[in-house]
Amino acid sequence: MTMTWTDWQAIAVPLVLALGAVTVLLADAFWRTGSKQVRHTVITLVTGAVILFGLAFIAVQRNGLKPAFCRAAVEGPAQCSLVFEPLTVGLWAVLLIGGLGVVGLSAYRLLDADIPVGEYHFLLLSALTGATVLAGARDLATMVIALEVVSLPSFAMVALRRDRRGSEGALKAFLVSVLSTAVMLFGISYLYGVTGSLYLQTIVTRLPGIDPDLRRVAFAAGLFVIVGFGFKIAAVPFHGWLPDTYAGAPVEVAAFLAVVSKSAGVAGLLVLVTFGVAPSGSSLRTVVCILAAVTMTVGNLAALRQVEAVRLLAWSSIGQVGFLLAPLAVGDAQAVVGYLAAYVVVTLGAFGAVAVVQRHRPAGLLTDYRGMVRSEPGLGTALVFFLVILAGLPPGLAGLFTKFAAFQAVLDAHIGWLAVVMAINVMIGLAVYLRWIAELFRLPADDPFSVNIENPAVAVISTCAGAAVVLSILPGALFALVT
């Protein structure tokens, strides 16, 4: 019988998140006294406290190496299903910060919407549990299960508003998820048949030594697994579900999909490429390079045509995924996590501004933001700064340095054609974000724009803006997440 062991500190964060999810669901179900506002406040505080525990834990334990669910291997080192290591620390920090920001945005709007508070926070924490497990997973079975734990609650969150657009968006995302999981499992079954293992460390060790006749099978199997992740992160051409899903969801849920769900998919793909099916020199890395080039180009070109803020951010997120895939393809984890951290902070802030505006102007058109820098200088300036960072323009040095790191990773790997495509897409991205920025500075044709911003929204947008300023002054902090 094979001996197994677990360092329980390695699963402390996912475990607490899962327990927190059950707690908020039961609290909401059995809460019979008091007002809805008090219940909402308490459940929101519990959710925030659970996520803060996770952040405190990884801050204290960040230099440790803690494996979980391990067994002694017949050959080589022990095989583990989950590992807490520096890369896991960086990815968990990004995911938890994103989750905490979404909780803050939710405190702003949920009371005004017909959304069940307990179910919402239960689904949010459940998806965050799957995201943290996915970032630390080191075997294919755990990765698939964790990815579904991220995906299914996310789709349910889209449909919580119970209107036609939300239901349609959730259904599209669900059907694509089912297809992507089937494709991924098909690839995993062949990988197991070729290598005899589901552990990434064992797979990457055995792939170079397999029979030459089976190498094409291994390539096809790895390709299917990567395609499955491509559906999840909405890489082109597997992106068709994303714009309608974002537009149909409440803004806070769209922010969750853009920040937490997408980051989880990128984290899983990073682990898969770095530790498993695509070792250095593998043809699969070339496939990821092509995927990156196509994704950033289509995403940015489509964003140029959008007239709604949420749809522009949806297509923009597809373009940003392309930039994330570029350093991911060459296995530069520091560049990926640094870019992901900057993307999470500014995307949260941008969605926070959109949530505020759409409460007053539900159409959500870019023209609704006309003149906001003059009439609402605080909110307007913050939104301009977020868009500047997404574009990679000064003074948004956080975006400039993360894009530079992505370029540097690609150039160090001697993939000049991808660097050229990235440079072209930087120029297209400038046009995307400058269209919106121009509306913010343009003189309004009607009454001056004004909004009432509640305290939670102020806190989230101000925190994101402050963090963006700090990261622009000290961009090295982005890359210190993975040491």
Steps between C-alpha positions, in 0.01 A plus 500: 500500500637844404550741787345847461556815703378858512630823647169651608635852472509446123121474487419748777386777265274289272360325808412824678345640181285188465391515864424869458280422199295252702481742793355791300249272328375356831498842666282638223269197505435510875505878551140581589532821699624850425499699181630391163764772519643367827505145364672618182760695700581206728530251212720743307724548803531124551594453135757778519645360825544155344688646203711720728600190695628349178705811422643509853592131480694528176673817625631310802577170324616633162854357520392148588474188285206289609374202299160335543354162409837349413612144451837342450572441132650187352747722312611855576370733775170470680183563299277772644156622399536849647807705588531829689813668363609851386306477173190390691545795738505751214197352327301469824577863587367617163187284527416599857554871438269473200239317707518758778451783252192333355357460852545876548319577173222259596445685827423804288226362276344176617239665722353671195476186289281195529795275578505253793787616719585169665507307174712768335771493767486120517562477126776762516690320776444162333649627174789656693561163669531331162725781374749459785506121462557538125796734555664246731402181318772272370300215349252502213208350692520770768530768231183388320297479821627839621428659163140381515467627857601840362279485193164370621446752783612779266230411246240478775599851613431632150143368514420627851324809367242273328445711190527401134849638435642342813346161428622510140853593604511231768371235259760588236780486755371170642478330159849614406626378837353155444664481158836619630495249785424218258789607275734526798406159640550345158854637493571396858392143428755475219770665709441240768512224240832627363677584826321279753454786748284802579769677705654791313848436637493140379349593163770758423766246595362220285402694187856531355552124530180367347495296182539724190178356358312630804638853493233617258237354730657683795507825300133465403406414860682805636337714232153387608575588862627846401193553279280415799669775699469727195121474527512586870712814459321602177808484280421543130342307327330366816370836616150527352319462832679776690357836377134395539571345840667817630224720359224282646649474847479758780806726481643352819472148357659616175785638711531163674515319165759744364716499812469175697368247250734611220799519736426148620498370143829675422648363824399145408639534148825643640540201732412261218752648255777563752489173692324252274405441140715766328860489625754742358549437129163330457300570184202570727665823609493612138128428500458725804698773322263483203203502738642812668547684170151421370332575834653843555437603138135395481425630850644845435349537152155403629534738796546786251141454380327491840269778616410349841742521792454142622535354151813707443646367825398147397684518167784685668536212746536263204778721363669506842487121513700498178772706667491265800541196276817641343730468807302192606601329175868536588450398863581837662289470815620832646387696195163321495423555868620861490283577196207318660534700823492835318210383282297395805544830683414729209220280365336499842523877511359539148206269574442690825467824304269331250284365784458851638413654163260226390301541818410847374514438124402136438566506124871480575610681181841661469324830429349481851850579633529823301641785705540294818850634570347848535179417686635210711875566512582233757323212329588623152871538577514155659337342195740683267794367703369143483458523123846653461653205687307249287638677193854496641544879480681730745428597771350152537844343540356181649349415161808620312741285702284187491471530121875556482557186709277302263700635202826417674393143569406446136819661366718296740338189353589628148139510377530818296179459301292491818671815628405676174135393540505624859637838392225539240238409760637755743420764239151359443445492876588870521217576259259283703560675831553851362147489350360463850740753652397754233136464608598567860657833402247603234247774579159346581214573261234491775492546877832463686569145610465438872474188715453407863774261609445287810785430741580141389540614139719790610715261700548254214568760230727705727693192612548385142611848395739524794641155431541591132693814595727303735561230240580768242759650736633161617431262209753252638240405763296333226780258419591441865179294537694204359850473647 
